[in-house]
Amino acid sequence: MTTAADIMHPGAEWIPATETLDRAAQLMRRLGVGALPISDADERMCGILTDRDIVVECVAQGHDPSRVTAGDLAHGTPRWIDAHADVNEVLEEMQTHQIRRLPVIDNKRLVGMISEADLAQHLSDSQLAAFVESVYA
């Protein structure tokens, strides 16, 4: 059985909700990623911040990214998957909620992230086609 841990990109990092967006962008650049899970003061995930969020929700609206925090952009219910979940559960979670990045949690700790690129490397053509159709429909 292929699990979330088998297909994830390891080494994901949190961004504290209190951290500013300019610092978040710098961390994204350093890590070579386009999204960071946001953690609250109790190190629980309270959202995901994307590079697009920073541009659309902050910069394009004329706000200063050195004054807006990651927590200011944390909206909705964060989704995640257990590291031991089967790849079919990963697909179901991402398809059902039409999300492109999924944090992977093991024993309440962030251990990785699954992106579309990770799926493309590990799924059959038919699984990948079904994913693309449901998420981008």
PyRosetta script that sets phi, psi and omega in degrees:
from pyrosetta import init, pose_from_sequence

init()
pose = pose_from_sequence("MTTAADIMHPGAEWIPATETLDRAAQLMRRLGVGALPISDADERMCGILTDRDIVVECVAQGHDPSRVTAGDLAHGTPRWIDAHADVNEVLEEMQTHQIRRLPVIDNKRLVGMISEADLAQHLSDSQLAAFVESVYA")
pose.set_psi(1, 128.5)
pose.set_omega(1, 175.8)
pose.set_phi(2, -83.9)
pose.set_psi(2, 131.6)
pose.set_omega(2, -176.7)
pose.set_phi(3, -111.6)
pose.set_psi(3, 170.3)
pose.set_omega(3, 176.1)
pose.set_phi(4, -57.3)
pose.set_psi(4, -39.9)
pose.set_omega(4, 179.8)
pose.set_phi(5, -63.2)
pose.set_psi(5, -30.0)
pose.set_omega(5, -179.4)
pose.set_phi(6, -70.7)
pose.set_psi(6, -30.4)
pose.set_omega(6, -174.5)
pose.set_phi(7, -107.8)
pose.set_psi(7, -9.2)
pose.set_omega(7, -176.5)
pose.set_phi(8, -71.2)
pose.set_psi(8, 161.5)
pose.set_omega(8, 169.6)
pose.set_phi(9, -92.3)
pose.set_psi(9, 113.8)
pose.set_omega(9, -176.1)
pose.set_phi(10, -74.1)
pose.set_psi(10, 165.4)
pose.set_omega(10, 173.0)
pose.set_phi(11, 84.7)
pose.set_psi(11, 20.4)
pose.set_omega(11, 176.8)
pose.set_phi(12, -63.8)
pose.set_psi(12, 152.2)
pose.set_omega(12, 179.4)
pose.set_phi(13, -126.9)
pose.set_psi(13, 147.8)
pose.set_omega(13, 173.6)
pose.set_phi(14, -77.2)
pose.set_psi(14, 158.9)
pose.set_omega(14, 164.4)
pose.set_phi(15, -120.6)
pose.set_psi(15, 126.9)
pose.set_omega(15, 178.6)
pose.set_phi(16, -63.3)
pose.set_psi(16, 145.0)
pose.set_omega(16, 179.9)
pose.set_phi(17, -59.1)
pose.set_psi(17, -25.0)
pose.set_omega(17, -178.0)
pose.set_phi(18, -84.3)
pose.set_psi(18, -6.9)
pose.set_omega(18, -177.2)
pose.set_phi(19, -77.8)
pose.set_psi(19, 143.8)
pose.set_omega(19, -178.8)
pose.set_phi(20, -76.6)
pose.set_psi(20, 158.7)
pose.set_omega(20, -177.1)
pose.set_phi(21, -68.3)
pose.set_psi(21, -30.3)
pose.set_omega(21, 176.9)
pose.set_phi(22, -65.1)
pose.set_psi(22, -39.3)
pose.set_omega(22, 177.0)
pose.set_phi(23, -68.7)
pose.set_psi(23, -36.9)
pose.set_omega(23, 177.2)
pose.set_phi(24, -62.4)
pose.set_psi(24, -43.3)
pose.set_omega(24, 179.0)
pose.set_phi(25, -63.4)
pose.set_psi(25, -38.6)
pose.set_omega(25, 177.7)
pose.set_phi(26, -64.7)
pose.set_psi(26, -40.2)
pose.set_omega(26, 178.4)
pose.set_phi(27, -66.6)
pose.set_psi(27, -41.0)
pose.set_omega(27, 177.0)
pose.set_phi(28, -59.3)
pose.set_psi(28, -44.3)
pose.set_omega(28, 178.8)
pose.set_phi(29, -61.9)
pose.set_psi(29, -45.7)
pose.set_omega(29, -178.7)
pose.set_phi(30, -62.3)
pose.set_psi(30, -40.0)
pose.set_omega(30, -178.3)
pose.set_phi(31, -84.8)
pose.set_psi(31, -14.0)
pose.set_omega(31, -177.8)
pose.set_phi(32, 69.5)
pose.set_psi(32, 39.2)
pose.set_omega(32, -178.8)
pose.set_phi(33, -125.7)
pose.set_psi(33, 164.0)
pose.set_omega(33, 179.0)
pose.set_phi(34, -111.7)
pose.set_psi(34, 4.8)
pose.set_omega(34, -179.5)
pose.set_phi(35, -153.8)
pose.set_psi(35, 147.7)
pose.set_omega(35, 177.6)
pose.set_phi(36, -136.2)
pose.set_psi(36, 131.2)
pose.set_omega(36, 171.3)
pose.set_phi(37, -65.3)
pose.set_psi(37, 143.2)
pose.set_omega(37, 179.5)
pose.set_phi(38, -102.7)
pose.set_psi(38, 132.5)
pose.set_omega(38, 178.8)
pose.set_phi(39, -111.7)
pose.set_psi(39, 144.5)
pose.set_omega(39, 175.6)
pose.set_phi(40, -85.0)
pose.set_psi(40, -173.4)
pose.set_omega(40, -177.2)
pose.set_phi(41, -62.8)
pose.set_psi(41, -24.0)
pose.set_omega(41, 179.6)
pose.set_phi(42, -95.3)
pose.set_psi(42, 14.2)
pose.set_omega(42, -178.4)
pose.set_phi(43, 58.0)
pose.set_psi(43, 36.1)
pose.set_omega(43, 171.6)
pose.set_phi(44, -103.7)
pose.set_psi(44, 143.1)
pose.set_omega(44, -179.1)
pose.set_phi(45, -69.0)
pose.set_psi(45, 127.4)
pose.set_omega(45, 179.3)
pose.set_phi(46, -119.2)
pose.set_psi(46, 4.8)
pose.set_omega(46, 178.1)
pose.set_phi(47, 164.0)
pose.set_psi(47, -178.8)
pose.set_omega(47, 174.8)
pose.set_phi(48, -131.7)
pose.set_psi(48, 134.0)
pose.set_omega(48, 179.2)
pose.set_phi(49, -106.8)
pose.set_psi(49, 128.3)
pose.set_omega(49, 177.3)
pose.set_phi(50, -111.7)
pose.set_psi(50, 161.1)
pose.set_omega(50, 175.9)
pose.set_phi(51, -60.2)
pose.set_psi(51, -35.3)
pose.set_omega(51, 178.0)
pose.set_phi(52, -65.2)
pose.set_psi(52, -39.0)
pose.set_omega(52, 176.7)
pose.set_phi(53, -57.4)
pose.set_psi(53, -44.5)
pose.set_omega(53, -178.5)
pose.set_phi(54, -60.8)
pose.set_psi(54, -44.3)
pose.set_omega(54, -178.4)
pose.set_phi(55, -70.4)
pose.set_psi(55, -52.2)
pose.set_omega(55, -173.2)
pose.set_phi(56, -74.5)
pose.set_psi(56, -43.4)
pose.set_omega(56, -174.2)
pose.set_phi(57, -88.2)
pose.set_psi(57, -13.8)
pose.set_omega(57, -178.1)
pose.set_phi(58, -122.2)
pose.set_psi(58, -70.9)
pose.set_omega(58, -172.9)
pose.set_phi(59, -60.3)
pose.set_psi(59, -48.5)
pose.set_omega(59, -177.0)
pose.set_phi(60, -66.1)
pose.set_psi(60, -19.5)
pose.set_omega(60, 178.8)
pose.set_phi(61, -96.4)
pose.set_psi(61, 7.8)
pose.set_omega(61, 175.6)
pose.set_phi(62, 80.3)
pose.set_psi(62, 14.1)
pose.set_omega(62, 178.6)
pose.set_phi(63, -86.3)
pose.set_psi(63, 156.6)
pose.set_omega(63, 179.9)
pose.set_phi(64, -90.0)
pose.set_psi(64, 114.9)
pose.set_omega(64, -179.0)
pose.set_phi(65, -64.1)
pose.set_psi(65, -12.5)
pose.set_omega(65, 176.2)
pose.set_phi(66, -86.2)
pose.set_psi(66, -2.9)
pose.set_omega(66, 179.8)
pose.set_phi(67, -119.5)
pose.set_psi(67, -12.0)
pose.set_omega(67, 178.8)
pose.set_phi(68, -99.3)
pose.set_psi(68, 136.8)
pose.set_omega(68, -178.0)
pose.set_phi(69, -100.4)
pose.set_psi(69, 162.7)
pose.set_omega(69, 176.2)
pose.set_phi(70, -59.0)
pose.set_psi(70, -39.2)
pose.set_omega(70, 179.2)
pose.set_phi(71, -62.5)
pose.set_psi(71, -30.0)
pose.set_omega(71, 177.2)
pose.set_phi(72, -62.6)
pose.set_psi(72, -25.8)
pose.set_omega(72, -178.2)
pose.set_phi(73, -104.5)
pose.set_psi(73, 5.5)
pose.set_omega(73, 179.4)
pose.set_phi(74, -80.5)
pose.set_psi(74, 105.6)
pose.set_omega(74, -177.7)
pose.set_phi(75, -122.1)
pose.set_psi(75, 151.2)
pose.set_omega(75, 173.6)
pose.set_phi(76, 75.7)
pose.set_psi(76, -172.0)
pose.set_omega(76, -179.5)
pose.set_phi(77, -95.4)
pose.set_psi(77, 119.8)
pose.set_omega(77, -179.9)
pose.set_phi(78, -68.3)
pose.set_psi(78, 141.2)
pose.set_omega(78, 178.9)
pose.set_phi(79, -107.4)
pose.set_psi(79, 147.6)
pose.set_omega(79, 178.4)
pose.set_phi(80, -155.3)
pose.set_psi(80, 171.6)
pose.set_omega(80, 179.2)
pose.set_phi(81, -138.0)
pose.set_psi(81, 145.8)
pose.set_omega(81, 176.1)
pose.set_phi(82, -71.4)
pose.set_psi(82, 142.8)
pose.set_omega(82, -178.4)
pose.set_phi(83, -57.9)
pose.set_psi(83, -26.9)
pose.set_omega(83, -176.4)
pose.set_phi(84, -93.2)
pose.set_psi(84, 1.1)
pose.set_omega(84, -179.5)
pose.set_phi(85, -67.3)
pose.set_psi(85, 144.7)
pose.set_omega(85, 177.3)
pose.set_phi(86, -67.2)
pose.set_psi(86, 151.0)
pose.set_omega(86, -178.7)
pose.set_phi(87, -58.6)
pose.set_psi(87, -29.1)
pose.set_omega(87, 176.9)
pose.set_phi(88, -66.8)
pose.set_psi(88, -33.5)
pose.set_omega(88, 174.9)
pose.set_phi(89, -68.0)
pose.set_psi(89, -37.4)
pose.set_omega(89, 176.6)
pose.set_phi(90, -59.9)
pose.set_psi(90, -50.2)
pose.set_omega(90, -179.9)
pose.set_phi(91, -60.3)
pose.set_psi(91, -44.2)
pose.set_omega(91, -179.4)
pose.set_phi(92, -60.9)
pose.set_psi(92, -44.7)
pose.set_omega(92, -179.9)
pose.set_phi(93, -62.2)
pose.set_psi(93, -46.2)
pose.set_omega(93, -178.0)
pose.set_phi(94, -69.6)
pose.set_psi(94, -39.2)
pose.set_omega(94, -179.9)
pose.set_phi(95, -70.7)
pose.set_psi(95, -46.8)
pose.set_omega(95, -177.8)
pose.set_phi(96, -58.7)
pose.set_psi(96, -39.7)
pose.set_omega(96, -176.3)
pose.set_phi(97, -101.6)
pose.set_psi(97, 5.1)
pose.set_omega(97, 178.9)
pose.set_phi(98, 47.8)
pose.set_psi(98, 55.9)
pose.set_omega(98, 179.3)
pose.set_phi(99, -116.4)
pose.set_psi(99, 151.9)
pose.set_omega(99, -174.8)
pose.set_phi(100, -106.9)
pose.set_psi(100, -13.0)
pose.set_omega(100, 178.3)
pose.set_phi(101, -137.1)
pose.set_psi(101, 136.9)
pose.set_omega(101, -175.2)
pose.set_phi(102, -134.8)
pose.set_psi(102, 115.2)
pose.set_omega(102, 176.3)
pose.set_phi(103, -65.0)
pose.set_psi(103, 145.7)
pose.set_omega(103, 179.0)
pose.set_phi(104, -112.8)
pose.set_psi(104, 127.5)
pose.set_omega(104, -175.2)
pose.set_phi(105, -117.9)
pose.set_psi(105, 137.5)
pose.set_omega(105, 174.5)
pose.set_phi(106, -134.7)
pose.set_psi(106, 121.9)
pose.set_omega(106, -177.9)
pose.set_phi(107, 52.2)
pose.set_psi(107, 45.3)
pose.set_omega(107, 178.0)
pose.set_phi(108, 65.2)
pose.set_psi(108, 18.3)
pose.set_omega(108, 178.9)
pose.set_phi(109, -119.8)
pose.set_psi(109, 139.2)
pose.set_omega(109, 175.7)
pose.set_phi(110, -71.0)
pose.set_psi(110, 121.8)
pose.set_omega(110, -178.6)
pose.set_phi(111, -118.5)
pose.set_psi(111, -12.0)
pose.set_omega(111, -179.7)
pose.set_phi(112, 179.3)
pose.set_psi(112, -175.7)
pose.set_omega(112, -179.8)
pose.set_phi(113, -142.4)
pose.set_psi(113, 140.6)
pose.set_omega(113, 175.5)
pose.set_phi(114, -108.7)
pose.set_psi(114, 126.5)
pose.set_omega(114, 179.0)
pose.set_phi(115, -118.4)
pose.set_psi(115, 175.5)
pose.set_omega(115, 176.5)
pose.set_phi(116, -58.9)
pose.set_psi(116, -36.9)
pose.set_omega(116, 179.5)
pose.set_phi(117, -63.5)
pose.set_psi(117, -38.7)
pose.set_omega(117, 177.5)
pose.set_phi(118, -64.3)
pose.set_psi(118, -41.7)
pose.set_omega(118, 178.0)
pose.set_phi(119, -61.9)
pose.set_psi(119, -44.3)
pose.set_omega(119, -177.6)
pose.set_phi(120, -59.9)
pose.set_psi(120, -31.6)
pose.set_omega(120, -179.3)
pose.set_phi(121, -79.9)
pose.set_psi(121, -19.9)
pose.set_omega(121, -170.7)
pose.set_phi(122, -121.9)
pose.set_psi(122, -5.6)
pose.set_omega(122, -177.7)
pose.set_phi(123, -103.7)
pose.set_psi(123, 158.0)
pose.set_omega(123, 172.9)
pose.set_phi(124, -72.2)
pose.set_psi(124, 164.2)
pose.set_omega(124, 179.3)
pose.set_phi(125, -60.0)
pose.set_psi(125, -39.4)
pose.set_omega(125, -179.0)
pose.set_phi(126, -69.4)
pose.set_psi(126, -38.4)
pose.set_omega(126, 177.2)
pose.set_phi(127, -65.0)
pose.set_psi(127, -42.3)
pose.set_omega(127, -179.6)
pose.set_phi(128, -65.6)
pose.set_psi(128, -41.2)
pose.set_omega(128, 178.8)
pose.set_phi(129, -62.4)
pose.set_psi(129, -42.4)
pose.set_omega(129, 179.3)
pose.set_phi(130, -64.6)
pose.set_psi(130, -39.0)
pose.set_omega(130, 178.4)
pose.set_phi(131, -63.2)
pose.set_psi(131, -51.2)
pose.set_omega(131, -178.3)
pose.set_phi(132, -59.3)
pose.set_psi(132, -43.8)
pose.set_omega(132, -179.1)
pose.set_phi(133, -62.2)
pose.set_psi(133, -41.5)
pose.set_omega(133, -176.9)
pose.set_phi(134, -77.4)
pose.set_psi(134, -36.9)
pose.set_omega(134, -176.9)
pose.set_phi(135, -78.4)
pose.set_psi(135, -35.7)
pose.set_omega(135, -176.5)
pose.set_phi(136, -98.8)
pose.set_psi(136, 3.4)
pose.set_omega(136, -179.2)
pose.set_phi(137, -70.8)
pose.dump_pdb("model.pdb")
